[in-house]
Amino acid sequence: MFVKDIVREFYDVLLGQHVLLLVNYDIDAICSCKILQWLFQSEDVMYTLVPVLGVTDLITAFHDHLQDMKYVILVNCGGTVDLVDLIEPEEDVVIFVIDSHRPTDLCNIYSLSQIRLVALPGDDEQIPAFGDVFEGSEDEGEENEGEEGNESENADSGNSDEEYEGRQAKRLRLAEETIIKRRNKRQWEEKRNRIIFEYSQFTYLGRCSSVIIFELLWKVSKGNLDVLWWAIVGLTSYLILGDSAHDMYLEELQNLRKYVDELSNKKRSSILNGELITSQDEASNSRSGSFLSITPENDMNLAVYRHWTVEASLRHSMFTAVHLKLWTKRGEQRLQQLLAEMGLPLVQSRQLFSSMDIKLRHEFPDMMIKAAESYSLNNFVFSSFVLQYGFRGTHL
């Protein structure tokens, strides 16, 4: 079943409980876990955190660590399999699933209360109706029981001619009904198989889990720039790894930009008014006196180049590696030619970005964007955010 009110049906339920937290290894799951950890620590909620990779790990972690806990949270895992059949939980155990992987298993969707899906379905998911998938088999079972009952009654009746003729006519009528029922059952099964195939033939990703959890924090007035940054990292990973359509990314980006503006304005107003940092939330944003800020900014599709060398970032970024075919000798020549056309010396390109000549460091984005146009690196620049701790460093 879907959780329609995330505050009342998820947040309020977990307060004061001991929770088992099973988290996948992908970037979005790790960011979601960090946000949940911050939330649980602020609310004094006890939790046991276990990383899982694959179905086998999920089953093992569930049975090894559940103990007396009655609430389990699965982050980016478990949504696409029948959890009740797979892990066989006790009837009083409630499992919350925050999973961006699609399609969601139909048994999880139509679970009465034990499996609770935190993310609401999107408009494009087209979930089959319950009756098209489950009801027919139950009706057929009842029909078979009725037929067996009629046969037993015929066996117990007398042996007169009239009764024999009556039984014969009844058998013919039952035979016709059985043929019709079997034909209807076969048609229902063919329709059911077609519906399930169309629903489950493609795998894709829904909304970013870390963004969903941050929206929960926002609804309970616990959002701040630290946890917002985790949501931004989780969302950006979808675009960088090619897991999300560009339109979906831009839609989520606009929502996050509203949160960034509101939290930044609130922080700026507090500083201008000379308010002291007294709460734990504000202290986490202080970072030893350095001002934390998140600003919208266009950036390049290069992996962590601010923390790496330019050459290594170009070589190992999926975007440039695929477009330049860097696994070939010709691709290696293109990389060296690109650096030469940019006017970036090899000595500088092989240093950490923070250690490069300051002039080259400031000119690098413009140099790279011009080179990307000449090498047909389309969509090389994308909209994102930049995090800065005062004057000590900038992070994407």
C-alpha positions as CSV (number, residue, x, y, z in Angstrom):
1,M,0.0,0.0,0.0
2,F,1.1,3.6,-0.6
3,V,1.7,6.0,2.2
4,K,-0.5,9.0,1.4
5,D,0.4,11.2,4.4
6,I,4.2,10.9,4.9
7,V,4.1,12.8,8.2
8,R,1.3,11.0,9.9
9,E,1.8,7.5,8.4
10,F,5.6,7.4,8.4
11,Y,7.2,10.1,10.6
12,D,4.8,9.9,13.5
13,V,4.8,6.1,13.5
14,L,8.6,5.8,13.9
15,L,8.9,8.3,16.8
16,G,10.0,6.5,19.9
17,Q,10.6,3.2,18.1
18,H,13.7,1.1,17.4
19,V,14.1,1.0,13.6
20,L,16.1,-1.4,11.3
21,L,17.5,0.6,8.4
22,L,18.6,-1.4,5.3
23,V,20.3,0.8,2.8
24,N,21.6,0.0,-0.8
25,Y,25.1,1.0,-1.9
26,D,24.1,3.6,-4.6
27,I,24.7,7.3,-4.2
28,D,21.1,8.3,-3.8
29,A,20.6,5.6,-1.1
30,I,23.7,6.9,0.9
31,C,22.4,10.5,0.7
32,S,19.0,9.3,1.8
33,C,20.6,7.4,4.7
34,K,22.5,10.5,5.8
35,I,19.3,12.5,5.9
36,L,17.4,9.8,7.9
37,Q,20.3,9.5,10.3
38,W,20.2,13.3,10.9
39,L,16.4,13.1,11.5
40,F,16.6,10.1,13.8
41,Q,19.4,11.7,15.9
42,S,17.4,14.9,16.2
43,E,14.3,13.0,17.4
44,D,16.2,10.4,19.6
45,V,15.0,7.5,17.5
46,M,17.1,4.4,17.9
47,Y,18.1,2.7,14.7
48,T,20.3,-0.2,13.4
49,L,22.0,0.6,10.1
50,V,22.9,-2.3,7.7
51,P,24.2,-1.8,4.1
52,V,22.9,-4.4,1.7
53,L,23.8,-5.3,-1.9
54,G,21.4,-7.6,-3.7
55,V,18.5,-9.8,-2.6
56,T,20.7,-12.3,-0.7
57,D,22.1,-9.5,1.5
58,L,18.6,-8.2,2.1
59,I,17.3,-11.5,3.3
60,T,20.4,-12.2,5.5
61,A,20.4,-8.7,7.0
62,F,16.7,-8.8,7.8
63,H,16.8,-12.1,9.7
64,D,20.1,-11.4,11.4
65,H,19.4,-7.9,12.7
66,L,15.6,-7.7,13.1
67,Q,15.5,-9.1,16.7
68,D,12.6,-7.5,18.6
69,M,12.2,-4.5,16.2
70,K,8.8,-4.1,14.5
71,Y,9.7,-1.4,12.0
72,V,12.0,-1.8,9.0
73,I,13.0,0.9,6.4
74,L,14.4,-0.2,3.0
75,V,16.2,2.5,1.1
76,N,16.5,1.9,-2.7
77,C,16.1,-1.8,-2.3
78,G,13.2,-4.3,-2.0
79,G,10.6,-2.4,-4.0
80,T,10.7,-4.5,-7.1
81,V,10.3,-7.9,-5.4
82,D,7.5,-9.5,-3.4
83,L,8.9,-8.8,0.1
84,V,6.3,-10.9,2.0
85,D,7.1,-14.0,-0.1
86,L,10.8,-13.3,-0.1
87,I,11.7,-12.5,3.5
88,E,8.6,-13.9,5.2
89,P,8.3,-11.3,8.0
90,E,6.1,-11.8,11.1
91,E,2.6,-10.4,10.9
92,D,3.3,-7.6,13.3
93,V,6.4,-6.4,11.4
94,V,5.8,-3.3,9.3
95,I,8.2,-2.6,6.3
96,F,8.5,0.9,4.9
97,V,10.0,1.0,1.4
98,I,11.7,4.1,0.0
99,D,12.8,2.8,-3.4
100,S,13.3,4.8,-6.6
101,H,13.6,1.6,-8.7
102,R,10.6,0.8,-10.9
103,P,8.4,-1.0,-11.6
104,T,7.2,-1.7,-8.1
105,D,6.1,-5.2,-7.4
106,L,2.3,-5.5,-7.5
107,C,2.2,-7.6,-4.3
108,N,3.9,-4.8,-2.4
109,I,1.4,-2.2,-3.9
110,Y,-1.7,-4.2,-2.9
111,S,-0.4,-5.3,0.5
112,L,-3.0,-4.3,3.1
113,S,-0.7,-2.9,5.7
114,Q,2.5,-4.8,6.2
115,I,4.3,-3.3,3.1
116,R,4.1,0.5,3.0
117,L,5.5,2.3,0.0
118,V,6.6,5.9,0.9
119,A,6.9,7.2,-2.7
120,L,3.6,7.8,-4.4
121,P,3.2,6.5,-7.9
122,G,4.0,8.8,-10.9
123,D,1.5,9.6,-13.6
124,D,3.3,7.4,-16.1
125,E,3.5,4.2,-14.0
126,Q,0.1,2.8,-15.1
127,I,-0.4,0.4,-12.2
128,P,-2.8,-2.5,-13.1
129,A,-6.1,-2.7,-11.3
130,F,-6.3,-5.3,-8.5
131,G,-9.1,-7.3,-10.2
132,D,-7.1,-7.6,-13.4
133,V,-4.2,-9.4,-11.6
134,F,-5.5,-11.2,-8.5
135,E,-9.3,-11.7,-8.3
136,G,-9.8,-14.2,-11.1
137,S,-7.8,-17.0,-9.6
138,E,-9.8,-16.8,-6.3
139,D,-13.1,-17.0,-8.1
140,E,-11.9,-20.0,-10.1
141,G,-11.1,-21.8,-6.9
142,E,-14.6,-21.3,-5.6
143,E,-16.1,-22.6,-8.9
144,N,-14.0,-25.7,-8.7
145,E,-15.2,-26.4,-5.2
146,G,-18.8,-26.0,-6.4
147,E,-18.3,-28.5,-9.2
148,E,-16.8,-31.1,-6.8
149,G,-19.8,-30.6,-4.5
150,N,-22.3,-31.3,-7.3
151,E,-20.4,-34.4,-8.3
152,S,-20.5,-35.8,-4.8
153,E,-24.3,-35.2,-4.7
154,N,-24.8,-37.1,-7.9
155,A,-22.8,-40.0,-6.5
156,D,-25.1,-40.2,-3.5
157,S,-28.4,-40.1,-5.4
158,G,-30.6,-43.2,-6.3
159,N,-30.3,-45.5,-9.3
160,S,-33.8,-45.1,-10.8
161,D,-34.1,-44.4,-14.5
162,E,-35.6,-41.0,-14.1
163,E,-32.9,-40.0,-11.6
164,Y,-30.3,-41.5,-14.0
165,E,-31.6,-39.4,-16.9
166,G,-31.7,-36.3,-14.6
167,R,-28.1,-36.9,-13.6
168,Q,-27.1,-37.3,-17.3
169,A,-28.7,-34.0,-18.2
170,K,-27.1,-32.3,-15.2
171,R,-23.7,-33.7,-16.2
172,L,-24.1,-32.3,-19.7
173,R,-25.1,-29.0,-18.3
174,L,-22.1,-29.0,-15.8
175,A,-19.8,-30.1,-18.7
176,E,-20.9,-27.1,-20.7
177,E,-20.5,-24.8,-17.7
178,T,-17.0,-26.2,-17.1
179,I,-15.9,-25.6,-20.7
180,I,-17.2,-22.0,-20.5
181,K,-15.4,-21.5,-17.1
182,R,-12.2,-23.0,-18.4
183,R,-12.3,-20.8,-21.5
184,N,-13.0,-17.7,-19.4
185,K,-10.2,-18.7,-17.1
186,R,-7.8,-19.1,-20.0
187,Q,-8.8,-15.7,-21.4
188,W,-8.4,-14.1,-18.0
189,E,-4.9,-15.6,-17.6
190,E,-3.9,-14.5,-21.1
191,K,-5.1,-11.0,-20.3
192,R,-3.4,-11.0,-16.9
193,N,-0.1,-12.2,-18.4
194,R,-0.2,-9.5,-21.0
195,I,-1.0,-6.8,-18.4
196,I,1.9,-7.9,-16.1
197,F,4.3,-8.1,-19.1
198,E,3.4,-4.6,-20.3
199,Y,3.8,-3.3,-16.7
200,S,7.1,-5.0,-15.9
201,Q,8.9,-5.2,-19.3
202,F,11.0,-2.1,-18.7
203,T,13.0,-1.0,-15.7
204,Y,13.5,2.7,-14.9
205,L,13.8,5.1,-12.0
206,G,11.2,7.2,-10.3
207,R,11.6,10.2,-8.0
208,C,14.9,10.6,-6.2
209,S,14.7,9.0,-2.7
210,S,16.8,11.6,-1.0
211,V,14.6,14.4,-2.3
212,I,11.5,12.6,-1.0
213,I,13.0,12.3,2.5
214,F,14.1,16.0,2.5
215,E,10.5,17.0,1.6
216,L,9.5,15.1,4.8
217,L,12.0,17.2,6.8
218,W,10.6,20.3,5.2
219,K,7.0,19.4,6.2
220,V,8.0,19.0,9.9
221,S,10.1,22.2,9.8
222,K,13.5,20.5,10.2
223,G,15.1,21.4,6.8
224,N,18.5,23.1,6.8
225,L,21.3,23.6,4.3
226,D,23.3,20.6,5.4
227,V,20.5,18.0,4.8
228,L,19.4,19.9,1.6
229,W,22.9,19.4,0.2
230,W,22.6,15.6,0.6
231,A,19.4,15.8,-1.4
232,I,21.1,17.8,-4.1
233,V,24.0,15.3,-4.3
234,G,21.5,12.4,-4.6
235,L,19.6,14.2,-7.4
236,T,22.7,15.2,-9.3
237,S,24.0,11.6,-9.2
238,Y,20.9,10.6,-11.3
239,L,21.9,13.0,-14.0
240,I,25.7,12.3,-14.0
241,L,25.1,8.5,-14.2
242,G,22.4,8.8,-16.8
243,D,19.7,7.3,-14.6
244,S,17.2,10.2,-15.0
245,A,15.7,12.0,-17.9
246,H,16.9,15.6,-18.3
247,D,13.3,16.9,-18.0
248,M,12.7,15.1,-14.8
249,Y,16.0,16.4,-13.4
250,L,15.1,20.0,-14.2
251,E,11.7,19.6,-12.6
252,E,13.2,18.4,-9.4
253,L,15.9,21.0,-9.6
254,Q,13.3,23.8,-9.7
255,N,11.8,22.4,-6.5
256,L,15.2,22.3,-4.7
257,R,16.0,25.8,-5.9
258,K,12.9,27.1,-3.9
259,Y,14.2,25.4,-0.8
260,V,17.7,26.8,-1.4
261,D,16.4,30.4,-1.7
262,E,14.2,30.2,1.3
263,L,16.9,28.7,3.6
264,S,19.6,31.0,2.3
265,N,17.4,34.1,2.9
266,K,16.6,32.8,6.4
267,K,20.2,32.3,7.2
268,R,21.2,35.7,5.7
269,S,18.5,37.5,7.7
270,S,19.7,35.8,11.0
271,I,23.2,37.0,10.4
272,L,22.2,40.6,9.5
273,N,20.0,40.8,12.6
274,G,23.0,39.7,14.7
275,E,21.2,36.6,16.1
276,L,23.4,34.2,18.0
277,I,23.8,30.6,16.9
278,T,22.1,28.7,19.7
279,S,20.5,25.6,18.2
280,Q,22.2,22.4,16.9
281,D,20.8,23.0,13.4
282,E,22.4,26.4,13.1
283,A,25.6,25.3,14.7
284,S,25.9,22.6,12.0
285,N,25.7,25.3,9.4
286,S,28.4,27.4,11.1
287,R,31.3,25.1,10.4
288,S,33.7,26.7,12.9
289,G,32.7,30.2,12.0
290,S,32.8,29.8,8.2
291,F,29.5,30.8,6.5
292,L,27.9,27.9,4.6
293,S,26.1,28.8,1.4
294,I,24.5,27.0,-1.5
295,T,24.1,28.9,-4.8
296,P,22.7,27.8,-8.2
297,E,25.3,27.6,-10.8
298,N,25.9,26.0,-14.2
299,D,28.6,23.4,-14.1
300,M,30.5,21.0,-16.3
301,N,29.8,17.3,-16.6
302,L,33.2,16.3,-15.2
303,A,33.6,13.9,-12.3
304,V,34.8,15.8,-9.1
305,Y,37.3,17.8,-11.0
306,R,37.6,20.4,-8.2
307,H,39.0,17.6,-6.0
308,W,41.0,15.8,-8.6
309,T,43.3,16.6,-11.5
310,V,41.9,17.9,-14.8
311,E,43.5,15.1,-16.8
312,A,42.2,12.3,-14.5
313,S,38.7,13.9,-14.4
314,L,38.5,14.0,-18.2
315,R,39.8,10.5,-18.5
316,H,37.5,8.9,-16.0
317,S,34.3,10.9,-16.5
318,M,31.7,8.8,-18.3
319,F,30.5,11.7,-20.4
320,T,34.0,12.5,-21.9
321,A,35.2,8.9,-21.9
322,V,32.3,7.8,-24.1
323,H,32.3,10.8,-26.5
324,L,36.0,10.8,-27.0
325,K,36.4,7.0,-27.0
326,L,39.3,7.2,-24.5
327,W,39.7,3.4,-24.4
328,T,41.3,3.5,-27.9
329,K,44.6,5.0,-29.0
330,R,42.7,7.5,-31.2
331,G,40.8,8.5,-28.1
332,E,44.0,9.0,-26.1
333,Q,45.3,11.3,-28.9
334,R,42.0,13.3,-28.8
335,L,42.5,13.8,-25.1
336,Q,46.0,15.2,-25.5
337,Q,44.9,17.3,-28.5
338,L,42.0,18.7,-26.4
339,L,44.3,19.8,-23.6
340,A,46.7,21.3,-26.1
341,E,43.9,23.3,-27.8
342,M,42.8,24.5,-24.4
343,G,46.3,25.9,-23.8
344,L,46.6,23.9,-20.6
345,P,50.1,22.5,-19.9
346,L,50.4,18.8,-19.0
347,V,52.2,19.8,-15.8
348,Q,49.2,21.8,-14.7
349,S,46.6,19.3,-15.9
350,R,48.2,16.6,-13.8
351,Q,48.2,18.7,-10.6
352,L,45.3,18.8,-8.2
353,F,42.8,21.4,-9.4
354,S,43.2,23.4,-6.1
355,S,47.0,23.5,-6.7
356,M,46.9,24.7,-10.3
357,D,47.9,28.2,-11.3
358,I,45.2,30.5,-10.1
359,K,44.8,32.2,-13.5
360,L,44.4,28.9,-15.3
361,R,42.0,27.7,-12.5
362,H,39.7,30.7,-13.1
363,E,39.9,30.4,-16.9
364,F,39.4,26.6,-17.0
365,P,35.6,26.5,-17.2
366,D,35.5,28.9,-20.2
367,M,38.4,27.0,-21.9
368,M,36.6,23.7,-21.4
369,I,33.3,24.9,-22.6
370,K,34.8,26.3,-25.9
371,A,36.7,23.0,-26.4
372,A,33.5,21.0,-25.8
373,E,31.8,22.9,-28.6
374,S,34.5,22.1,-31.1
375,Y,34.5,18.4,-30.1
376,S,30.6,18.2,-30.3
377,L,30.3,17.4,-26.6
378,N,26.6,18.3,-26.4
379,N,24.9,19.0,-23.0
380,F,28.3,19.3,-21.4
381,V,27.0,22.1,-19.2
382,F,24.1,21.5,-16.8
383,S,22.4,23.4,-14.1
384,S,23.3,22.5,-10.5
385,F,24.3,24.0,-7.2
386,V,27.6,24.9,-5.5
387,L,28.3,24.5,-1.8
388,Q,30.8,26.8,-0.2
389,Y,32.2,26.9,3.4
390,G,33.2,30.6,3.7
391,F,36.4,31.1,1.9
392,R,37.8,27.6,2.6
393,G,36.5,25.7,-0.4
394,T,33.9,25.1,-3.0
395,H,32.2,21.8,-3.6
396,L,29.8,20.5,-6.2
